[in-house]
Each structure stands twice: as structure tokens, then as C-alpha cells.
């Protein structure tokens, strides 16, 4: 998909992705800026409802990170919660937002490029 959208040099298999991350992993760190960004995003929203919704979506997104990345960021949520609660809730919220708001301009552009390829 990435190549169809114009990317070059992207990994072509799961094994290639694993090799890439193994190569760069020693250089990746949770910097103070990254930790501050995480705190900001997990607390984002003007109202308690917005903050709760943002937190649910962020929990789902963070759950997609590899274990070492979650550990670096200090996020400790059991697998049963990440997979059975966070991910389905985040998926439901995301689908609801797309249903309510419609696809973004980026999604429309991607669909046009894929259809043209």
C-alpha cells in the first residue's frame, strides 16, 4: 500500500519490518519531549467528556506500540485490557467519528490515489 501511494524503500514483509526495528531499536528513547507530548495528548480536551474520549482513543493507539515502547513511555496496561477493552473501544470511537464527520481530506486523497493506481 505504501508503495502504491508513492513511498520508496519501505519494508515489503513482516520480517523486513522486524529487521528494521531491530536495527534502529538501540537508538530509540523516550525523550522528555516525547513524554510531555504523551501527557498532553492523554489529557487533551476542553471538557471531561472530550478528555475521556481522547484518553480512550490514546489508550487504543498506545496499545498498538510494541512492549518495549510502552515500557519506555511508562505505560503499563495489562494485555487483557489493551486487547479486550482499549482496542475495541478506540476502534468504535474512531468508526463513529468517521461516520459522524465523514472521511477526512487525507482519506479521500488516499482513496483517489489507490483507485487511480
ZIGINOR-V693877 format. One record per run of one state. SS is the DSSP state (alpha for helix, beta for strand, coil for the rest). FROM is the first residue (numbers start at 0). LEN is the number of residues. Records with the same first field share a line. If there is no record, write none. Layout:
BEGIN
SS->FROM-LEN ; FROM-LEN
END
This chain:
BEGIN
coil->0-13 ; 27-4 ; 42-5 ; 62-4 ; 73-5 ; 101-3 ; 116-1
alpha->13-14 ; 31-11 ; 47-15 ; 66-7 ; 78-23 ; 104-12
END
